[in-house]
Structure formats: C-alpha cells, structure tokens
Amino acid sequence: MQTETKAAFARRHGVNRSTVQKWQDKGLLVIAPDGMVNVEATEWNLDQRPAKYRGGTAHRPVRTAPRDVRTIPQEARTGPQDGPQTEEEPEGGLLIVLATLVGIVGKISAEAAVASGASMRVAYALDSITTVHLWNEAERMLGIPPGSVSGFETMVDKRVVEPDWDDLAAQAGEPVDLEAWDAFIAAHPMLQPAPAAVSLTQENPTC
C-alpha cells in the first residue's frame, strides 16, 4: 500500500492543503492506520466523483481554472444568460467574491487565534476548520451536490491564502512543527467526515 502525507498528496495534485482537508471532510480521503494518506484508495474515491451536475460539466484536473461559468448552478448566476462567460466576467463576480472569502477566512482565523494568545496547534486547526466549514456552507447555498466535481472548487482552491506559519509561530513563541499540528487536526472532531446515514433496513431489521 502506497502512502504519503497530506502535504505531499496536495503537492502532487497541484492543490492547496485546505482542499485536501476538504476532501477528507467529504470522506474522500482514505487514511492509513499511521495517519498517512492511502494513495490508491483515495485516488479511486476521487475518480468516482460525479463530473456533472444540473447540466453543467465539471472541469478536470482539479487545478484547471473553470472557463465557463455554466458549471455553476443556474440559480447562483446573477447576470444575463447570453452564452458562455469566463469566470472573470461580471456574471461570475458574485461567485468570485464568495470564493475569495472562503479562501481568506482560514488565514484570518489563524492570525486572530495567535493574537488572542492561542497555541499554534489551535491556530492551525482553526485555519482548516473555518475554511472547510465555510466552503461546505457556500457549496450548500449554491446547490452543489456533495462529492461532485465543481468549477467552484477550483475557484476556491486557487484563492486560498496560506498563513505565514513561521511568522505566527514566532509571535506565539513556539517552534514550527507542521507534523504535530497535522496530527492534532487529523483527530479534531470538527474535521472528521460526517457519519454515513443509517439505512432503514439497519434501523428496522425486521422490516
């Protein structure tokens, strides 16, 4: 079984750490007993994600910027529907603002945590927690089905701003220890995949 760290997995996919954390939140990441990413099983999960939803076709690979805002659900679009638009045109303006907010919320949270006297592992956890949860809420509001590949995912991914961990650690008077911080958030209850729904036959075995 091939395994690697989340950071290495993110680099190989050309995405940021928060995107990989979001994949774990969605239950797509398969974690080995030693806390490393099971590469083969995780790649399989990612490949099974539906590439289409509500008539829009997702763009792959994940790192590729969406060129057609029609990948976004119809109700999330704000301008006239006169043919293909690029994400930088006015029709996608609201989505860009939303993606930018998701991309910077983690950095703001981490900096606020350190400024308030929190430990670095708490700051590191808040960076992931606020990013992932706001990202999930944004997708819910946009009507993006869980687990699907969406243009919005790429919009957020390229706008995530990583905090300056060296600077924050210096402010907190702690050494930089990414491995320890990763281990802390890996076990954090707010960053665990939602439990699978219990089927009716499991709830009522006699039915």
Secondary structure, DSSP 8 states (H G I E B T S, - for coil): --EE-HHHHHHHHT--HHHHHHHHHTT---B-TTS-EEHHHHHHHHHTS-SEETTEE--SSTTS--S-GGGS-GGG--S---S---TTSGGGHHHHHHHHHHHHHHHHHHHHHHHTT--HHHHHHHHHHHHHHHHHHHHHHHT--TT---HHHHHHHTT-----HHHHHHHHT----HHHHHHHHHT-GGGS-------HHHH-TT-
